[in-house]
Each structure stands twice: as C-alpha cells, then as structure tokens.
C-alpha cells in the first residue's frame, strides 16, 4: 500500500472496528518487516485492519507473510 492507501484503509476500518481493535491496529500497522525494513507490515499487506479481531478476552491477529514459508515470520512476533 502507499501511504494514502494505508490512510484510506484506516478510515474504512474505523467504521467497522471496535475501539480496542483500532488500538491494536494502530500498534501493529507500523511494525517494520524484518526482511524489508524500509516497509511496514501494512504497506506490504502482511497485516490489515480486517485481520484484527478482539472478542471478550481473546485477540486474533491474522497476517499473511510475503512468502508461504517465510522463515522470518516468528520475528514479527504477532
């Protein structure tokens, strides 16, 4: 995503996300990718607003590594 696309995605997500989901998204969207440190997880579409779900005392963060067998996925720490 470009920076403008990230802003647009944030705006759209704010219409469907709970306040705590928005806080979680704000915390993870700017994490730098370990393999491509000039890009964030949101810019690379590794994580996305609709992949954040908080229900009761459980939080789920869906993410898609850049390649299927990404050896650096554990470094992201989600």
N, C-alpha and C positions, 0 to 999 in steps of 0.2 A: 504494500500500500504506500501511496505517497502520504505526506503529512496531512494534506487536505482530505484524503480518503479516510485516514485514521480519525480525524476530527468528525467527519460525517458519520462514521461508524459509531463513534462515541455518542453522538447526538441521537442516532436511531436507537442505540442500546438503552439510553436513558429513558426511553418511552416504555420499555418492556422489562427493565431490570429493577430489582428492589434496591433500596439504598445500600444495603450491605454488599450486594453483588456489584454495585457500581464502585464501592470502596475497594473490593478485591480486584476488580478490573483495573482500577487506577494504580494499584500496587504492582501488578504484573505486566502491564502493557509495555512498559519502557525497559524491561529487562533486556540486556544485550544478549544476542545469540552467541554462544561460545565459539562457534565455527566462523561466524561472520560478525565480528564485534562492531562493525560500523552500522549494523542494522539491529532494530529491536524485534522482539518476538511478534509484536503486532504488525510491523512493517513487512515481515516475512510471512505473515499469515500463519504462524505457528500457533498462536493463540488468538482468540477472537471473543468479542463480548458475549455472544450467544453460547459460548462454551463454559461460562461461569454460572454455576448453579449452587445456591445455598438454600437448604431446606432443613428446618429445625436445627439440629446440632451437627449437620453434615454438610461439607462443602465439596463440590466436584469441579475440577478444572480440566476441561478437555483440551488437549493440544495435539497438533499434528507435526511431527518432526519433518525437516526438509527432505529427508530420505527415509525410506521404510525401516532400515536397520541402522539408524543413527546411533553411533557409539557415544555421542556427547549428550544424549537426551537426559541422562541422570545428572549432568552438571547443571541443568536448568533448575532442578530442584522443585518442580511443581508437584 
